[in-house]
């Protein structure tokens, strides 16, 4: 591991998620669901000999993108968000951000009107959510922050936002020192 102190002091100023790339076995159904049901505008697409790659807008400069691979079968599976499953080692679910409770309730109604199964509103304390899936079983969530922790100084002592009674060592360091002492190196495959 490298020492945090060895990194440049200036941190990136993130503007959100440029895109999260997922895989779909049926791009047509994906466009119909994300654009037609969720109202996420299709804002770009590209293609190569073996794939399509489509981008849906979920806020300024924030998109979710899908690959559809040509001539390759994609095995889909459906499991609810937050339920352990060996097939989802690196992805659990995707949550879309909404501005408030009215928008969440409106989306829930829109999903139901489209014949989509959707949970009741779940109160997580700091945020409230509904859960549903896309046509291919990708677990989705729509949420709004009751107490928005973004865009302001972090208070690691706020039990409404930091409630893990046994946090990992990096969080202990953040609470104690305001930074982590070590960062992991990574390697390209």
N, CA, C and O of each residue as an XYZ file, in Angstrom:
756
protein
N       0.838     -1.200      0.000
C       0.000      0.000      0.000
C       0.871      1.246      0.000
O       1.963      1.254      0.569
N       0.386      2.282     -0.633
C       1.056      3.577     -0.617
C       0.534      4.381      0.571
O      -0.582      4.160      1.041
N       1.337      5.296      1.039
C       0.901      6.157      2.131
C       0.054      7.286      1.563
O       0.381      7.852      0.520
N      -1.027      7.609      2.248
C      -1.894      8.717      1.830
C      -1.076     10.000      1.716
O      -1.307     10.813      0.820
N      -0.142     10.174      2.608
C       0.677     11.395      2.622
C       1.507     11.545      1.345
O       1.934     12.654      1.027
N       1.747     10.456      0.606
C       2.540     10.522     -0.619
C       1.735     10.946     -1.844
O       2.308     11.189     -2.906
N       0.419     11.038     -1.709
C      -0.429     11.437     -2.829
C      -0.533     12.954     -2.908
O      -0.332     13.637     -1.904
N      -0.850     13.497     -4.103
C      -1.056     14.951     -4.192
C      -2.167     15.392     -3.242
O      -3.144     14.669     -3.043
N      -2.015     16.564     -2.663
C      -3.001     17.065     -1.697
C      -4.332     17.408     -2.360
O      -5.390     17.259     -1.748
N      -4.280     17.865     -3.604
C      -5.498     18.243     -4.321
C      -6.267     16.989     -4.721
O      -5.725     16.121     -5.405
N      -7.524     16.889     -4.301
C      -8.352     15.742     -4.670
C      -9.237     16.099     -5.860
O      -9.497     17.277     -6.104
N      -9.705     15.089     -6.607
C     -10.579     15.383     -7.744
C     -11.875     16.058     -7.284
O     -12.367     15.785     -6.189
N     -12.412     16.926     -8.111
C     -13.725     17.534     -7.856
C     -14.727     16.801     -8.732
O     -14.924     17.149     -9.896
N     -15.351     15.791     -8.163
C     -16.272     14.953     -8.917
C     -17.544     15.704     -9.246
O     -18.002     16.531     -8.457
N     -18.122     15.421    -10.413
C     -19.373     16.038    -10.856
C     -20.509     15.027    -10.908
O     -21.541     15.295    -11.523
N     -20.343     13.882    -10.282
C     -21.363     12.839    -10.316
C     -20.811     11.625    -11.022
O     -19.596     11.464    -11.134
N     -21.694     10.771    -11.497
C     -21.300      9.572    -12.223
C     -21.405      9.866    -13.714
O     -22.494     10.161    -14.205
N     -20.294      9.792    -14.444
C     -20.358      9.979    -15.894
C     -21.228      8.888    -16.487
O     -22.207      9.176    -17.176
N     -20.880      7.643    -16.225
C     -21.776      6.546    -16.571
C     -21.390      5.285    -15.814
O     -20.222      5.061    -15.496
N     -22.371      4.488    -15.540
C     -22.187      3.149    -15.021
C     -22.528      2.232    -16.188
O     -23.629      2.314    -16.732
N     -21.610      1.369    -16.578
C     -21.824      0.497    -17.733
C     -22.332     -0.863    -17.270
O     -21.661     -1.568    -16.516
N     -23.514     -1.215    -17.729
C     -24.137     -2.495    -17.433
C     -24.282     -3.278    -18.733
O     -24.006     -2.751    -19.811
N     -24.706     -4.515    -18.638
C     -24.883     -5.361    -19.812
C     -26.343     -5.748    -19.923
O     -26.981     -6.067    -18.920
N     -26.876     -5.722    -21.131
C     -28.248     -6.136    -21.396
C     -28.264     -7.189    -22.502
O     -27.456     -7.120    -23.428
N     -29.169     -8.157    -22.421
C     -29.307     -9.107    -23.523
C     -30.257     -8.603    -24.612
O     -30.357     -9.215    -25.676
N     -30.963     -7.481    -24.353
C     -31.976     -6.995    -25.293
C     -32.037     -5.471    -25.222
O     -32.738     -4.911    -24.379
N     -31.300     -4.806    -26.112
C     -31.222     -3.347    -26.066
C     -32.572     -2.697    -26.344
O     -32.876     -1.648    -25.775
N     -33.380     -3.295    -27.201
C     -34.681     -2.711    -27.501
C     -35.543     -2.641    -26.238
O     -36.140     -1.603    -25.950
N     -35.609     -3.739    -25.490
C     -36.384     -3.743    -24.238
C     -35.780     -2.772    -23.231
O     -36.503     -2.144    -22.457
N     -34.458     -2.649    -23.242
C     -33.779     -1.728    -22.332
C     -34.157     -0.284    -22.649
O     -34.450      0.488    -21.737
N     -34.154      0.091    -23.927
C     -34.553      1.450    -24.320
C     -36.009      1.695    -23.926
O     -36.343      2.754    -23.394
N     -36.865      0.720    -24.187
C     -38.281      0.888    -23.864
C     -38.509      1.073    -22.371
O     -39.394      1.833    -21.977
N     -37.728      0.395    -21.531
C     -37.882      0.526    -20.085
C     -37.248      1.820    -19.565
O     -37.923      2.622    -18.919
N     -35.962      2.029    -19.841
C     -35.259      3.182    -19.266
C     -35.765      4.501    -19.831
O     -35.949      5.461    -19.083
N     -35.991      4.564    -21.129
C     -36.499      5.793    -21.734
C     -38.014      5.881    -21.584
O     -38.541      6.910    -21.161
N     -38.711      4.807    -21.928
C     -40.166      4.832    -21.940
C     -40.819      4.811    -20.574
O     -41.733      5.595    -20.321
N     -40.371      3.928    -19.681
C     -40.992      3.816    -18.350
C     -40.364      4.791    -17.368
O     -41.074      5.556    -16.716
N     -39.025      4.770    -17.253
C     -38.360      5.626    -16.263
C     -38.212      7.069    -16.722
O     -37.981      7.952    -15.896
N     -38.338      7.326    -18.008
C     -38.207      8.692    -18.496
C     -36.772      9.185    -18.538
O     -36.537     10.393    -18.565
N     -35.805      8.271    -18.544
C     -34.392      8.637    -18.659
C     -34.081      8.770    -20.150
O     -34.077      7.778    -20.879
N     -33.825      9.983    -20.594
C     -33.615     10.223    -22.022
C     -32.421      9.431    -22.547
O     -31.362      9.386    -21.921
N     -32.616      8.806    -23.712
C     -31.494      8.218    -24.426
C     -30.725      9.392    -25.026
O     -31.259     10.103    -25.877
N     -29.469      9.609    -24.594
C     -28.737     10.801    -25.020
C     -27.572     10.507    -25.957
O     -27.020     11.428    -26.559
N     -27.191      9.238    -26.089
C     -26.092      8.895    -26.998
C     -26.091      7.398    -27.225
O     -26.584      6.625    -26.403
N     -25.531      7.005    -28.349
C     -25.273      5.592    -28.568
C     -24.077      5.455    -29.493
O     -23.763      6.358    -30.269
N     -23.427      4.327    -29.398
C     -22.346      4.005    -30.312
C     -22.360      2.502    -30.513
O     -23.001      1.770    -29.759
N     -21.655      2.052    -31.527
C     -21.647      0.628    -31.843
C     -20.356      0.260    -32.543
O     -19.719      1.087    -33.196
N     -19.988     -0.987    -32.394
C     -18.850     -1.565    -33.095
C     -19.293     -2.884    -33.691
O     -20.464     -3.247    -33.587
N     -18.388     -3.597    -34.306
C     -18.763     -4.856    -34.943
C     -19.405     -5.866    -33.980
O     -20.253     -6.657    -34.394
N     -19.015     -5.845    -32.720
C     -19.521     -6.844    -31.790
C     -20.400     -6.322    -30.675
O     -20.764     -7.077    -29.774
N     -20.756     -5.027    -30.715
C     -21.519     -4.495    -29.592
C     -22.294     -3.243    -29.956
O     -22.031     -2.595    -30.968
N     -23.267     -2.918    -29.093
C     -23.946     -1.615    -29.041
C     -23.668     -1.061    -27.650
O     -23.472     -1.824    -26.704
N     -23.649      0.272    -27.519
C     -23.419      0.914    -26.221
C     -24.306      2.151    -26.181
O     -24.045      3.116    -26.900
N     -25.363      2.141    -25.345
C     -26.356      3.218    -25.283
C     -26.298      3.896    -23.917
O     -26.065      3.243    -22.900
N     -26.512      5.219    -23.903
C     -26.394      6.030    -22.687
C     -27.722      6.710    -22.358
O     -28.332      7.337    -23.225
N     -28.171      6.588    -21.108
C     -29.419      7.187    -20.630
C     -29.097      8.224    -19.552
O     -28.324      7.953    -18.633
N     -29.697      9.411    -19.671
C     -29.421     10.519    -18.749
C     -30.235     10.389    -17.460
O     -31.447     10.177    -17.487
N     -29.531     10.522    -16.328
C     -30.169     10.539    -15.010
C     -29.818     11.804    -14.241
O     -29.805     11.802    -13.010
N     -29.542     12.855    -14.941
C     -29.167     14.125    -14.346
C     -28.049     14.717    -15.175
O     -27.409     14.018    -15.960
N     -27.818     15.989    -15.004
C     -26.782     16.658    -15.788
C     -25.448     15.941    -15.634
O     -24.937     15.795    -14.524
N     -24.891     15.495    -16.753
C     -23.594     14.817    -16.817
C     -23.582     13.471    -16.103
O     -22.505     12.961    -15.791
N     -24.736     12.883    -15.836
C     -24.839     11.593    -15.156
C     -25.648     10.622    -16.013
O     -26.823     10.862    -16.290
N     -25.015      9.527    -16.432
C     -25.710      8.564    -17.272
C     -25.494      7.137    -16.778
O     -24.540      6.837    -16.060
N     -26.407      6.282    -17.186
C     -26.259      4.837    -17.055
C     -26.203      4.317    -18.475
O     -27.042      4.666    -19.305
N     -25.217      3.482    -18.754
C     -25.009      2.980    -20.109
C     -25.145      1.464    -20.128
O     -24.907      0.793    -19.123
N     -25.526      0.944    -21.269
C     -25.673     -0.491    -21.433
C     -24.906     -0.960    -22.654
O     -24.902     -0.303    -23.695
N     -24.253     -2.113    -22.509
C     -23.673     -2.833    -23.632
C     -24.624     -3.955    -24.012
O     -25.179     -4.635    -23.149
N     -24.802     -4.140    -25.302
C     -25.435     -5.344    -25.820
C     -24.401     -5.982    -26.741
O     -23.998     -5.385    -27.739
N     -23.972     -7.196    -26.402
C     -22.963     -7.892    -27.198
C     -23.636     -8.710    -28.281
O     -24.547     -9.489    -28.001
N     -23.192     -8.538    -29.517
C     -23.749     -9.283    -30.639
C     -23.085    -10.653    -30.712
O     -21.880    -10.787    -30.498
N     -23.875    -11.649    -31.012
C     -23.387    -13.012    -31.223
C     -22.820    -13.636    -29.950
O     -22.055    -14.598    -30.028
N     -23.182    -13.105    -28.776
C     -22.762    -13.678    -27.494
C     -23.983    -13.735    -26.584
O     -24.625    -12.715    -26.335
N     -24.297    -14.910    -26.095
C     -25.406    -15.054    -25.161
C     -25.008    -14.479    -23.803
O     -23.889    -14.685    -23.333
N     -25.929    -13.765    -23.189
C     -25.716    -13.217    -21.854
C     -26.719    -13.894    -20.929
O     -27.928    -13.819    -21.152
N     -26.221    -14.545    -19.906
C     -27.103    -15.202    -18.946
C     -27.583    -14.156    -17.938
O     -26.773    -13.521    -17.263
N     -28.876    -13.984    -17.841
C     -29.422    -13.028    -16.881
C     -29.883    -13.781    -15.640
O     -30.200    -14.969    -15.698
N     -29.915    -13.075    -14.530
C     -30.448    -13.624    -13.295
C     -31.017    -12.468    -12.493
O     -30.573    -11.327    -12.618
N     -31.987    -12.775    -11.685
C     -32.651    -11.727    -10.907
C     -32.577    -12.069     -9.428
O     -32.966    -13.161     -9.012
N     -32.081    -11.138     -8.650
C     -32.101    -11.241     -7.191
C     -32.405     -9.856     -6.652
O     -32.023     -8.861     -7.268
N     -33.081     -9.768     -5.525
C     -33.377     -8.455     -4.946
C     -32.105     -7.733     -4.479
O     -31.084     -8.367     -4.210
N     -32.180     -6.429     -4.390
C     -31.066     -5.629     -3.872
C     -30.783     -6.024     -2.432
O     -31.707     -6.284     -1.660
N     -29.513     -6.069     -2.073
C     -29.123     -6.324     -0.700
C     -29.181     -7.774     -0.259
O     -28.968     -8.061      0.919
N     -29.463     -8.696     -1.169
C     -29.521    -10.118     -0.834
C     -28.250    -10.775     -1.357
O     -27.957    -10.671     -2.549
N     -27.480    -11.455     -0.490
C     -26.236    -12.078     -0.947
C     -26.483    -13.119     -2.039
O     -27.434    -13.897     -1.966
N     -25.621    -13.122     -3.041
C     -25.703    -14.080     -4.129
C     -24.318    -14.136     -4.766
O     -23.751    -13.098     -5.107
N     -23.775    -15.332     -4.928
C     -22.411    -15.498     -5.439
C     -22.234    -14.920     -6.842
O     -21.114    -14.580     -7.224
N     -23.305    -14.802     -7.611
C     -23.192    -14.305     -8.986
C     -22.980    -12.800     -9.045
O     -22.612    -12.284    -10.100
N     -23.193    -12.092     -7.975
C     -23.029    -10.631     -8.012
C     -21.876    -10.187     -7.121
O     -22.056     -9.422     -6.173
N     -20.712    -10.678     -7.442
C     -19.533    -10.385     -6.634
C     -19.130     -8.915     -6.685
O     -18.546     -8.418     -5.722
N     -19.420     -8.198     -7.777
C     -18.993     -6.814     -7.894
C     -20.132     -5.835     -8.113
O     -19.892     -4.633     -8.230
N     -21.351     -6.312     -8.170
C     -22.473     -5.407     -8.404
C     -23.679     -5.901     -7.626
O     -24.042     -7.074     -7.724
N     -24.300     -5.027     -6.859
C     -25.503     -5.394     -6.123
C     -26.725     -4.749     -6.751
O     -27.649     -5.447     -7.169
N     -26.742     -3.423     -6.821
C     -27.864     -2.714     -7.431
C     -27.432     -1.298     -7.781
O     -26.366     -0.839     -7.372
N     -28.267     -0.626     -8.534
C     -28.028      0.757     -8.935
C     -29.157      1.595     -8.361
O     -30.328      1.253     -8.524
N     -28.818      2.685     -7.694
C     -29.830      3.576     -7.140
C     -29.789      4.914     -7.868
O     -28.737      5.539     -8.005
N     -30.973      5.336     -8.333
C     -31.116      6.625     -8.992
C     -31.541      7.658     -7.956
O     -32.361      7.361     -7.088
N     -30.996      8.860     -8.038
C     -31.286      9.919     -7.076
C     -32.482     10.746     -7.528
O     -32.542     11.195     -8.673
N     -33.434     10.943     -6.620
C     -34.589     11.812     -6.870
C     -34.556     12.981     -5.897
O     -33.918     12.889     -4.848
N     -35.239     14.092     -6.229
C     -35.128     15.285     -5.377
C     -35.915     15.225     -4.066
O     -35.509     15.847     -3.084
N     -37.037     14.487     -4.028
C     -37.864     14.539     -2.820
C     -38.874     13.393     -2.785
O     -38.942     12.579     -3.706
N     -39.652     13.346     -1.709
C     -40.617     12.271     -1.510
C     -41.698     12.255     -2.585
O     -42.099     11.183     -3.038
N     -42.179     13.434     -3.003
C     -43.197     13.473     -4.049
C     -42.697     12.817     -5.329
O     -43.435     12.073     -5.975
N     -41.453     13.087     -5.699
C     -40.885     12.485     -6.908
C     -40.786     10.965     -6.752
O     -41.006     10.228     -7.713
N     -40.459     10.498     -5.555
C     -40.372      9.060     -5.300
C     -41.745      8.407     -5.418
O     -41.880      7.351     -6.038
N     -42.741      9.014     -4.841
C     -44.103      8.482     -4.908
C     -44.625      8.515     -6.347
O     -45.291      7.580     -6.791
N     -44.319      9.593     -7.071
C     -44.727      9.687     -8.479
C     -44.074      8.584     -9.311
O     -44.735      7.964    -10.144
N     -42.781      8.335     -9.091
C     -42.098      7.277     -9.832
C     -42.711      5.922     -9.491
O     -42.925      5.099    -10.382
N     -42.992      5.685     -8.228
C     -43.609      4.421     -7.827
C     -44.933      4.228     -8.578
O     -45.199      3.138     -9.083
N     -45.754      5.262     -8.655
C     -47.008      5.189     -9.399
C     -46.791      4.929    -10.872
O     -47.529      4.161    -11.490
N     -45.778      5.568    -11.438
C     -45.467      5.380    -12.860
C     -45.052      3.935    -13.137
O     -45.464      3.341    -14.133
N     -44.229      3.378    -12.243
C     -43.807      1.989    -12.397
C     -45.005      1.045    -12.314
O     -45.143      0.134    -13.130
N     -45.861      1.267    -11.333
C     -47.048      0.421    -11.181
C     -47.952      0.539    -12.407
O     -48.491     -0.462    -12.880
N     -48.119      1.756    -12.921
C     -48.964      1.967    -14.101
C     -48.405      1.249    -15.323
O     -49.159      0.866    -16.218
N     -47.083      1.064    -15.366
C     -46.448      0.362    -16.480
C     -46.439     -1.148    -16.270
O     -45.914     -1.888    -17.101
N     -47.021     -1.610    -15.157
C     -47.066     -3.042    -14.885
C     -45.804     -3.591    -14.258
O     -45.566     -4.798    -14.298
N     -44.988     -2.719    -13.676
C     -43.741     -3.134    -13.033
C     -43.973     -3.368    -11.547
O     -44.640     -2.572    -10.887
N     -43.425     -4.456    -11.021
C     -43.478     -4.674     -9.584
C     -42.539     -3.696     -8.909
O     -41.430     -3.457     -9.388
N     -42.984     -3.129     -7.794
C     -42.190     -2.143     -7.057
C     -42.562     -2.250     -5.581
O     -43.716     -2.510     -5.241
N     -41.582     -2.049     -4.713
C     -41.836     -2.131     -3.277
C     -42.573     -0.893     -2.789
O     -42.685      0.103     -3.504
N     -43.070     -0.970     -1.571
C     -43.528      0.227     -0.886
C     -42.295      1.082     -0.593
O     -41.170      0.614     -0.767
N     -42.487      2.315     -0.155
C     -41.374      3.181      0.213
C     -40.704      2.593      1.464
O     -41.369      2.289      2.455
N     -39.381      2.442      1.397
C     -38.591      1.914      2.505
C     -37.847      3.080      3.154
O     -37.140      3.825      2.476
N     -38.008      3.235      4.465
C     -37.357      4.315      5.215
C     -36.038      3.806      5.783
O     -36.028      2.968      6.685
N     -34.928      4.313      5.254
C     -33.591      3.937      5.720
C     -33.029      4.969      6.700
O     -31.842      4.923      7.023
N     -33.854      5.890      7.173
C     -33.374      6.941      8.054
C     -32.882      8.127      7.262
O     -33.608      9.108      7.097
N     -31.647      8.054      6.762
C     -31.059      9.172      6.019
C     -31.620      9.296      4.610
O     -31.551     10.367      4.007
N     -32.179      8.197      4.076
C     -32.790      8.243      2.751
C     -33.994      7.319      2.706
O     -34.144      6.420      3.533
N     -34.841      7.561      1.725
C     -36.019      6.726      1.503
C     -35.977      6.230      0.069
O     -35.520      6.934     -0.831
N     -36.464      4.997     -0.138
C     -36.269      4.323     -1.412
C     -37.450      3.450     -1.792
O     -38.274      3.078     -0.956
N     -37.509      3.132     -3.085
C     -38.324      2.038     -3.597
C     -37.385      1.156     -4.421
O     -36.379      1.623     -4.956
N     -37.735     -0.129     -4.512
C     -36.920     -1.100     -5.225
C     -37.738     -1.750     -6.332
O     -38.933     -2.002     -6.173
N     -37.077     -2.017     -7.460
C     -37.713     -2.635     -8.615
C     -36.611     -3.227     -9.480
O     -35.437     -3.128     -9.124
N     -36.956     -3.835    -10.596
C     -35.942     -4.366    -11.504
C     -36.217     -3.853    -12.909
O     -37.314     -3.387    -13.219
N     -35.188     -3.951    -13.754
C     -35.407     -3.675    -15.165
C     -35.907     -4.971    -15.815
O     -36.021     -5.984    -15.125
N     -36.204     -4.971    -17.107
C     -36.761     -6.176    -17.739
C     -35.836     -7.392    -17.704
O     -36.279     -8.509    -17.970
N     -34.556     -7.186    -17.379
C     -33.592     -8.284    -17.405
C     -33.131     -8.684    -16.012
O     -32.158     -9.426    -15.873
N     -33.817     -8.201    -14.974
C     -33.509     -8.616    -13.614
C     -32.474     -7.779    -12.898
O     -32.093     -8.127    -11.780
N     -31.993     -6.679    -13.490
C     -31.034     -5.823    -12.788
C     -31.768     -5.131    -11.648
O     -32.779     -4.461    -11.862
N     -31.253     -5.299    -10.442
C     -31.873     -4.714     -9.255
C     -31.659     -3.201     -9.264
O     -30.527     -2.724     -9.349
N     -32.761     -2.456     -9.176
C     -32.724     -0.997     -9.201
C     -33.388     -0.428     -7.958
O     -34.247     -1.059     -7.342
N     -32.971      0.764     -7.611
C     -33.524      1.501     -6.475
C     -33.665      2.944     -6.926
O     -32.861      3.435     -7.719
N     -34.678      3.617     -6.425
C     -34.782      5.065     -6.585
C     -34.868      5.619     -5.176
O     -35.620      5.105     -4.348
N     -34.101      6.667     -4.898
C     -33.980      7.190     -3.544
C     -33.976      8.703     -3.538
O     -33.678      9.346     -4.544
N     -34.313      9.263     -2.383
C     -34.049     10.677     -2.141
C     -33.457     10.789     -0.743
O     -33.793     10.020      0.158
N     -32.572     11.762     -0.585
C     -31.928     11.986      0.703
C     -32.889     12.748      1.612
O     -33.361     13.823      1.244
N     -33.180     12.214      2.775
C     -33.925     12.946      3.809
C     -32.978     13.973      4.416
O     -33.344     15.126      4.638
N     -31.756     13.529      4.678
C     -30.665     14.388      5.119
C     -29.550     14.184      4.095
O     -28.887     13.147      4.101
N     -29.344     15.154      3.227
C     -28.369     15.013      2.148
C     -26.955     15.256      2.671
O     -26.620     16.373      3.065
N     -26.116     14.200      2.676
C     -24.751     14.374      3.184
C     -23.776     14.897      2.138
O     -22.602     15.108      2.442
N     -24.245     15.109      0.910
C     -23.341     15.520     -0.154
C     -23.260     17.048     -0.233
O     -24.179     17.752      0.186
N     -22.154     17.544     -0.773
C     -22.008     18.977     -1.012
C     -21.835     19.815      0.238
O     -22.083     21.021      0.209
N     -21.413     19.204      1.335
C     -21.177     19.931      2.592
C     -20.079     19.209      3.347
O     -19.738     18.079      2.998
N     -19.518     19.830      4.370
C     -18.475     19.140      5.143
C     -19.020     17.857      5.783
O     -20.176     17.794      6.200
N     -18.165     16.848      5.847
C     -18.551     15.566      6.436
C     -18.419     15.633      7.948
O     -17.437     16.159      8.471
N     -19.417     15.095      8.651
C     -19.377     14.975     10.102
C     -19.386     13.491     10.450
O     -20.450     12.883     10.563
N     -18.190     12.904     10.621
C     -18.094     11.473     10.896
C     -18.694     11.100     12.251
O     -18.892      9.917     12.530
N     -18.982     12.078     13.085
C     -19.602     11.822     14.379
C     -21.121     11.829     14.340
O     -21.756     11.595     15.368
N     -21.726     12.090     13.182
C     -23.181     12.135     13.062
C     -23.731     10.712     13.004
O     -23.549     10.029     11.996
N     -24.404     10.248     14.066
C     -24.898      8.870     14.083
C     -26.035      8.619     13.085
O     -26.336      7.467     12.772
N     -26.658      9.668     12.593
C     -27.682      9.496     11.570
C     -27.100      9.137     10.221
O     -27.792      8.556      9.385
N     -25.830      9.472      9.991
C     -25.170      9.180      8.734
C     -24.090      8.111      8.876
O     -23.802      7.401      7.912
N     -23.497      7.984     10.039
C     -22.441      7.007     10.283
C     -22.859      6.142     11.468
O     -22.595      6.475     12.623
N     -23.516      5.024     11.157
C     -24.141      4.220     12.205
C     -23.499      2.851     12.401
O     -23.986      2.074     13.222
N     -22.426      2.525     11.682
C     -21.786      1.221     11.842
C     -21.111      1.180     13.216
O     -20.186      1.952     13.469
N     -21.566      0.282     14.113
C     -20.968      0.222     15.444
C     -19.555     -0.365     15.446
O     -18.821     -0.197     16.420
N     -19.170     -1.046     14.375
C     -17.856     -1.668     14.269
C     -17.272     -1.358     12.895
O     -17.129     -2.260     12.070
N     -16.928     -0.081     12.633
C     -16.475      0.300     11.291
C     -15.131     -0.314     10.931
O     -14.344     -0.679     11.805
N     -14.880     -0.423      9.622
C     -13.595     -0.924      9.137
C     -12.486      0.040      9.558
O     -12.762      1.205      9.846
N     -11.242     -0.427      9.599
C     -10.133      0.434     10.037
C     -10.019      1.759      9.281
O      -9.666      2.772      9.885
N     -10.306      1.781      7.982
C     -10.198      3.032      7.223
C     -11.163      4.083      7.765
O     -10.822      5.265      7.815
N     -12.359      3.671      8.170
C     -13.324      4.625      8.722
C     -12.873      5.100     10.104
O     -13.057      6.266     10.452
N     -12.294      4.213     10.877
C     -11.729      4.617     12.174
C     -10.681      5.705     11.950
O     -10.638      6.695     12.681
N      -9.828      5.514     10.923
C      -8.804      6.514     10.598
C      -9.451      7.836     10.164
O      -9.015      8.908     10.584
N     -10.492      7.759      9.324
C     -11.167      8.982      8.887
C     -11.759      9.731     10.072
O     -11.634     10.952     10.164
N     -12.399      9.008     10.972
C     -12.997      9.660     12.148
C     -11.925     10.284     13.040
O     -12.098     11.386     13.562
N     -10.830      9.572     13.205
C      -9.769     10.021     14.107
C      -8.871     11.088     13.482
O      -8.552     12.092     14.120
N      -8.457     10.859     12.206
C      -7.422     11.689     11.589
C      -7.920     12.567     10.442
O      -7.206     13.463      9.993
N      -9.147     12.313      9.964
C      -9.662     13.059      8.824
C      -9.142     12.572      7.488
O      -9.449     13.174      6.459
N      -8.361     11.495      7.470
C      -7.858     10.900      6.243
C      -7.447      9.463      6.527
O      -7.264      9.073      7.680
N      -7.305      8.680      5.464
C      -6.810      7.317      5.620
C      -5.291      7.339      5.574
O      -4.693      8.197      4.925
N      -4.670      6.389      6.267
C      -3.205      6.380      6.333
C      -2.578      5.650      5.164
O      -1.443      5.954      4.798
N      -3.286      4.682      4.554
C      -2.771      3.922      3.445
C      -3.837      3.773      2.372
O      -5.035      3.797      2.656
N      -3.380      3.619      1.134
C      -4.294      3.378      0.013
C      -3.786      2.168     -0.770
O      -2.574      1.976     -0.874
N      -4.686      1.345     -1.327
C      -4.238      0.146     -2.050
C      -3.777      0.454     -3.468
O      -4.296      1.355     -4.127
N      -2.798     -0.309     -3.918
C      -2.387     -0.257     -5.330
C      -3.280     -1.207     -6.105
O      -3.795     -2.167     -5.531
N      -3.478     -0.966     -7.394
C      -4.266     -1.861     -8.240
C      -3.443     -2.244     -9.451
O      -2.424     -1.620     -9.746
N      -3.892     -3.280    -10.155
C      -3.189     -3.773    -11.322
C      -4.182     -4.062    -12.425
O      -5.253     -4.610    -12.161
N      -3.853     -3.708    -13.654
C      -4.693     -3.999    -14.804
C      -4.664     -5.494    -15.092
O      -3.640     -6.148    -14.898
N      -5.777     -6.027    -15.551
C      -5.838     -7.457    -15.883
C      -5.082     -7.745    -17.155
O      -5.023     -8.894    -17.592
